[in-house]
Amino acid sequence: MERLPELARLKKLSQISTKKDLLQLSHALFPGTHCPLFGVALTASLIDDLIMLIVGTDECAYYTKRFTMNREAQGEGRDNVFSFAMSQHDIVFGAGEKVRDAILHLDRTYHPQAILIVTTCVPEITGEDFVSFAATLKDSVEAAVAVVRTEHFRCNNHMPGIERTLLALSEFMQPQQTVANSVNILGHRQHGIEKTELFRLLSARGVSINLSLPSKSNIDSIRRAPQAALNIVTDFTALPLAQRMQKAFGIDYVYFEKYASPHRISAAYRELGQKLELDIESTVAEWHRQAEEAIATSAQDLVGKSFIYGNSPLMAFEGAAFFTALGMKPIIISARDVYEGDRAHIDEILARGEDPWVSMVANIAPLQRLYPVLKPDIYIGHENPHTLARLGVAHLVLDSVAFKLGFELPVAIVKMAAEALQTTSKTKTEGVRHVAL
């Protein structure tokens, strides 16, 4: 492969231990990561009876409102955003009293069950204490009030915004009598939880879904969340919430991430069965066998194919390890962090003799200059499809299967990858035939 000076900026997978090892191809990221405010809007816009009050500059207010309006128009959430755009006077002398008036107006005009005060970079820099301020509103409004802080200067992506929103919602929870054979699903942000393999299995065994947070929830169901016998965490951003609920209400939890590995899915199902005292061993074993057969059939077209792993709904290193286990060759893996549990995924890739470069996620612009030289067979994640098509690179976007949980996910992923490669190969062949004619 041609020597590329740009890649000298990056570390190899074998050199990755912490987030500090994730380097950028360029000094400035483009398009860059979302800020925590996006994470809050992504999460809170799914919850009924809740109002978000964004406290910050005009830009923050516009950005969030535009996002939730578009999301509501697409049927994927609610436009429940109101904004307090700070003036220069507010920044210098404080905005507490004006924000109080805004909250009183929202409470008396719209009668929400809860109001989420979302502070952005400017009020966090000036140091105005909105957490204490929110506590003083308790006797003045009917709605429950909580605060989420979204200062972007302390992190470089939107995941903390999701995590903090879920934690803030725990402030609305109240002690409940435990309902046997009931569970909460925590962290699922996509619609269609009732269509997932996990949901179908639980329902068939008489287990009721008390709450799916945030995808199918309202403030009343959040208040009653502690009545569940078990929490099922389907996204790492909900782990702190599950841990807080375990400490506050004594509710145990199972971590059931959007795994691509059938073996990890089996292990998660087994733990779930043990904690709910369900006899699902034979069912899970049969599903595992069927999944492995389906994956093996589709994976025949993937063996030996090289890939770049970009931004996708899967955990970066777990997803890359899955494709590597199919016989594919990773060139670059883009990641936003090194999370708990990632060490095992990294070691799996290295054990197969692969040591790809690793870059910080959301830095597509400098990466695009490398495609003609690196010549990946397929790009996995968000990219400009026209850019990839011109280079004859197959494109796999996993957003359409992000709602799936269980063996159905890896089966769908491998099938989509094979179809993407076949489509690109066919396009290349037809292009050559056209030129020949």
C-alpha positions in Angstrom: 0.0 0.0 0.0 1.2 3.5 -0.8 2.7 5.3 2.2 0.3 7.9 3.4 1.7 10.7 5.7 -1.8 11.4 7.0 -2.0 8.0 8.6 1.1 8.8 10.6 -1.1 11.0 12.8 -3.1 7.9 13.9 -2.4 5.0 16.2 -2.8 1.3 15.4 -5.4 -0.7 17.2 -2.7 -2.5 19.2 -1.7 0.9 20.6 -5.2 1.9 21.8 -5.9 1.8 25.6 -7.9 5.0 26.4 -9.8 7.8 24.7 -6.6 9.8 24.6 -5.3 7.3 22.1 -8.1 8.2 19.6 -6.4 10.8 17.4 -7.6 12.9 14.5 -6.6 12.9 10.9 -6.7 16.7 10.9 -6.5 19.4 13.6 -10.1 20.4 12.9 -12.8 17.8 12.8 -15.3 18.0 9.9 -18.2 17.6 10.1 -17.5 17.1 13.8 -19.4 15.5 16.6 -22.8 16.7 17.9 -22.8 18.5 21.2 -24.6 17.2 24.4 -27.6 19.5 23.6 -28.3 17.3 20.6 -28.3 14.3 22.9 -30.9 15.9 25.2 -33.1 16.8 22.3 -32.8 13.3 20.8 -33.9 11.8 24.1 -36.4 14.2 25.6 -38.3 14.8 22.4 -39.6 11.2 22.6 -41.2 11.7 26.0 -44.9 12.7 26.3 -46.0 15.4 28.8 -42.5 16.9 29.0 -41.4 20.3 28.0 -37.7 21.3 27.4 -36.7 24.9 28.2 -33.3 25.6 26.5 -31.4 28.4 28.3 -28.6 29.8 26.1 -27.7 31.8 23.0 -29.9 32.3 19.9 -27.8 29.7 18.1 -28.5 27.0 20.7 -32.2 27.8 20.7 -32.5 27.8 16.9 -30.5 24.6 16.5 -32.7 22.6 19.0 -36.0 23.9 17.8 -35.1 23.2 14.1 -34.1 19.6 15.0 -37.3 18.8 17.0 -39.6 20.4 14.4 -38.0 18.3 11.7 -38.2 15.2 13.9 -41.9 15.7 14.6 -42.6 16.2 10.9 -41.0 12.8 10.2 -43.1 11.2 13.0 -40.0 10.4 15.1 -40.6 12.6 18.1 -42.3 15.6 19.5 -41.5 19.3 19.1 -41.6 20.0 22.8 -38.9 22.7 22.9 -39.2 26.2 24.3 -36.3 28.6 24.5 -35.0 31.3 26.6 -32.5 33.2 24.4 -30.1 35.0 26.7 -29.3 38.7 26.0 -26.0 40.3 26.8 -27.6 41.8 29.9 -28.7 38.3 31.0 -25.2 36.9 30.5 -23.6 39.7 32.6 -26.2 40.1 35.4 -27.9 36.7 35.5 -31.1 35.3 34.0 -32.6 33.6 37.0 -35.7 35.8 37.5 -36.5 35.8 33.8 -36.2 32.1 33.6 -38.5 31.8 36.6 -41.1 33.9 34.9 -40.7 31.7 31.7 -41.2 28.5 33.7 -44.3 29.9 35.5 -45.7 30.8 32.1 -45.1 27.4 30.7 -46.6 25.7 33.7 -49.8 27.7 33.7 -50.3 27.9 30.0 -49.3 24.4 28.8 -49.8 22.3 32.0 -46.9 19.9 31.4 -46.3 17.0 33.8 -42.6 18.0 33.8 -40.2 20.7 32.7 -36.6 20.0 31.8 -34.3 23.1 32.1 -31.5 22.6 29.7 -28.5 24.8 30.3 -25.9 25.3 27.5 -22.3 26.5 27.3 -22.8 30.2 28.1 -24.7 29.9 31.4 -22.4 27.1 32.5 -19.4 29.4 31.8 -20.9 32.3 33.8 -21.7 29.8 36.6 -25.3 30.5 37.2 -26.6 27.8 39.5 -29.8 26.5 37.8 -29.8 23.3 39.9 -30.4 25.2 43.1 -32.7 27.5 41.2 -34.9 24.6 40.1 -35.2 23.4 43.7 -36.8 26.8 44.7 -39.6 26.3 42.1 -41.0 23.2 43.8 -43.8 24.9 45.5 -44.5 27.4 42.7 -45.4 25.1 39.8 -47.5 22.0 39.3 -44.9 20.4 37.0 -41.9 18.5 38.2 -38.7 20.3 37.3 -35.2 19.0 36.7 -32.0 20.3 35.1 -29.7 18.9 32.5 -26.3 20.6 31.9 -24.9 20.4 28.3 -21.6 22.3 28.4 -19.8 21.2 25.2 -16.4 22.4 26.4 -16.2 19.4 28.8 -16.8 16.7 26.2 -16.7 16.1 22.5 -19.9 14.3 21.6 -23.6 14.1 22.3 -23.6 10.9 24.4 -23.3 12.7 27.7 -26.4 14.6 26.9 -28.4 11.4 26.5 -26.9 9.9 29.7 -27.6 13.1 31.7 -31.2 13.3 30.4 -31.9 9.8 31.5 -30.4 10.5 34.9 -32.5 13.6 35.3 -35.6 11.7 34.6 -34.8 9.5 37.6 -35.7 12.5 39.7 -39.3 12.0 38.8 -39.4 8.4 39.9 -41.3 7.4 43.1 -41.1 4.2 45.2 -43.6 1.6 44.0 -44.8 -1.9 44.9 -42.8 -4.4 42.8 -44.9 -6.0 40.0 -43.7 -9.6 39.4 -42.6 -10.5 35.9 -42.4 -6.9 34.7 -39.4 -5.2 33.2 -38.2 -1.7 32.1 -36.2 -1.4 28.9 -33.8 1.4 29.4 -31.9 3.2 26.6 -33.9 2.2 23.6 -34.3 5.4 21.5 -36.0 4.0 18.4 -39.6 3.4 17.7 -40.9 -0.2 17.3 -39.7 -1.8 20.6 -42.7 -4.1 20.3 -41.4 -5.4 17.0 -38.1 -6.6 18.4 -37.1 -10.2 19.0 -36.4 -9.4 22.7 -39.9 -7.9 23.2 -41.6 -10.9 21.5 -39.7 -13.4 23.6 -40.6 -11.6 26.9 -44.3 -11.2 25.9 -44.5 -14.9 24.9 -43.2 -15.9 28.4 -45.7 -13.7 30.2 -43.3 -10.8 31.1 -44.9 -7.4 30.8 -43.0 -4.3 29.7 -43.5 -1.6 32.3 -41.6 1.1 30.5 -39.4 1.6 27.5 -37.4 4.7 28.1 -37.2 6.9 26.2 -38.8 5.4 23.1 -42.2 4.7 24.6 -42.8 6.7 27.8 -44.5 9.6 29.5 -44.0 11.2 32.9 -46.5 9.0 34.6 -44.9 5.8 33.4 -41.5 7.2 34.4 -42.8 7.9 38.0 -44.0 4.3 38.1 -40.7 2.9 36.7 -39.6 1.5 40.1 -42.4 -1.1 40.1 -40.5 -3.2 37.6 -38.8 -6.4 38.8 -35.8 -6.0 36.5 -34.2 -3.3 34.2 -32.9 -4.4 30.8 -30.3 -1.9 29.6 -30.1 -1.8 25.8 -27.7 1.1 25.4 -24.6 2.0 27.4 -25.9 5.5 28.0 -28.6 4.1 30.3 -26.1 2.2 32.5 -25.8 5.1 35.0 -29.6 5.3 35.3 -29.8 1.5 35.9 -27.1 1.8 38.5 -28.9 4.7 40.2 -32.2 2.8 40.2 -30.4 -0.3 41.7 -29.1 1.9 44.5 -32.3 3.8 45.1 -34.9 1.2 44.6 -33.1 -2.1 44.7 -33.9 -3.1 41.1 -31.3 -5.4 39.4 -30.4 -5.0 35.8 -29.2 -6.9 32.7 -27.0 -5.3 30.1 -28.4 -6.3 26.7 -26.7 -4.0 24.2 -27.3 -3.9 20.5 -24.8 -6.7 20.1 -23.7 -8.0 16.7 -22.0 -11.1 18.2 -24.4 -14.1 18.5 -22.3 -15.4 21.4 -22.8 -12.2 23.4 -26.5 -12.2 22.5 -26.8 -15.8 23.8 -25.0 -14.8 27.0 -27.3 -11.8 27.5 -30.4 -14.0 27.0 -29.1 -16.5 29.5 -28.5 -13.9 32.2 -32.0 -12.5 31.5 -33.6 -15.9 31.8 -31.8 -16.6 35.1 -32.8 -13.3 36.7 -36.4 -13.6 35.6 -36.4 -17.3 36.3 -37.5 -18.1 32.7 -36.8 -21.4 31.0 -35.6 -20.1 27.6 -32.4 -22.1 27.2 -33.7 -24.4 24.4 -35.3 -21.5 22.6 -32.2 -19.3 22.7 -30.0 -22.3 21.6 -32.2 -22.9 18.6 -32.3 -19.2 17.7 -28.5 -19.1 18.0 -28.2 -22.1 15.6 -30.5 -20.5 13.1 -28.7 -17.2 13.3 -25.3 -18.8 12.7 -26.7 -20.6 9.7 -28.2 -17.5 8.2 -25.0 -15.5 8.9 -22.8 -18.2 7.3 -24.9 -18.2 4.1 -24.7 -14.4 3.6 -21.1 -14.1 4.8 -19.8 -16.1 1.9 -19.6 -12.9 -0.1 -17.9 -11.0 2.7 -14.8 -13.1 3.3 -11.6 -11.2 2.4 -13.4 -7.9 1.8 -11.8 -4.8 3.3 -13.7 -2.2 5.2 -13.6 1.2 6.9 -15.8 1.4 9.9 -17.4 4.8 10.4 -20.1 6.2 12.6 -22.9 3.6 13.1 -25.5 2.7 15.7 -23.4 -0.2 16.9 -20.5 0.1 19.4 -17.5 0.7 17.2 -15.1 -1.9 18.4 -17.8 -4.6 18.9 -19.2 -3.9 15.4 -15.7 -4.0 13.8 -14.9 -7.2 15.7 -18.0 -8.8 14.3 -17.1 -8.1 10.7 -13.5 -9.2 11.3 -14.8 -12.5 12.7 -16.6 -13.0 9.3 -13.2 -13.0 7.6 -13.3 -9.3 6.6 -10.2 -7.0 6.7 -10.5 -3.8 8.8 -8.5 -0.8 7.4 -9.6 2.0 9.7 -12.0 2.0 12.6 -13.6 5.3 13.7 -14.5 5.5 17.3 -15.7 8.2 19.7 -14.4 6.6 23.0 -13.0 3.5 24.5 -15.8 2.2 26.7 -15.9 -0.4 29.4 -15.9 -3.8 27.7 -14.2 -2.5 24.5 -10.9 -4.2 25.5 -12.4 -7.6 24.8 -13.5 -6.5 21.3 -10.1 -5.0 20.5 -8.4 -8.2 21.6 -10.7 -10.2 19.4 -9.6 -8.2 16.3 -5.9 -8.4 17.2 -6.2 -12.2 17.8 -7.2 -12.6 14.1 -4.0 -10.9 13.0 -5.6 -7.6 12.1 -4.2 -4.3 13.4 -6.1 -1.4 11.7 -5.6 2.3 12.2 -8.0 3.9 14.6 -9.3 7.5 14.2 -11.6 9.9 16.0 -15.1 9.6 14.7 -16.9 12.3 12.6 -13.9 13.5 10.7 -15.0 12.4 7.2 -13.4 15.2 5.2 -9.7 14.2 5.5 -10.7 10.5 5.4 -12.2 10.9 2.0 -8.9 11.9 0.5 -7.6 8.4 1.5 -10.3 6.3 -0.2 -8.6 6.2 -3.6 -5.4 4.8 -2.1 -6.8 2.6 0.7 -9.4 1.2 -1.8 -11.8 -0.3 0.8 -14.4 -2.7 -0.6 -17.1 -1.4 1.7 -17.7 1.6 4.0 -19.8 0.9 7.1 -21.5 4.0 8.6 -22.6 7.5 7.6 -20.9 8.9 4.5 -21.9 10.6 1.3 -23.2 7.8 -0.9 -22.3 9.6 -4.1 -18.7 10.0 -3.1 -18.4 6.2 -2.4 -20.3 5.3 -5.6 -17.9 7.3 -7.7 -15.0 5.3 -6.2 -16.8 1.9 -6.5 -17.0 1.5 -2.7 -20.0 -0.3 -1.3 -21.9 1.5 1.4 -23.6 0.0 4.4 -25.8 2.2 6.6 -27.2 0.4 9.7 -29.7 3.0 10.9 -32.7 1.1 9.5 -31.9 -1.9 11.8 -30.9 0.0 14.8 -34.1 -0.8 16.6 -33.5 -4.5 16.5 -32.5 -6.4 19.6 -31.3 -10.0 19.6 -30.2 -12.5 16.9 -32.3 -10.6 14.4 -29.7 -7.8 14.4 -26.6 -9.7 13.2 -28.6 -11.7 10.6 -30.0 -8.4 9.1 -26.6 -6.7 9.2 -24.8 -9.5 7.3 -27.6 -9.8 4.7 -27.4 -6.0 4.1 -23.6 -6.0 3.8 -23.8 -8.8 1.2 -26.5 -7.0 -0.7 -24.4 -3.8 -0.7 -21.4 -5.5 -2.1 -23.4 -7.3 -4.7 -25.1 -4.1 -5.8 -21.7 -2.3 -6.1 -20.2 -5.2 -8.0 -23.1 -5.3 -10.4 -22.8 -1.5 -11.0 -19.1 -1.9 -11.8 -19.8 -4.7 -14.2 -22.5 -2.8 -16.0 -20.3 0.3 -16.2 -17.4 -1.7 -17.8 -19.9 -3.3 -20.2 -21.2 0.2 -21.1 -17.7 1.5 -21.8 -16.9 -1.5 -23.9 -20.0 -1.0 -26.0 
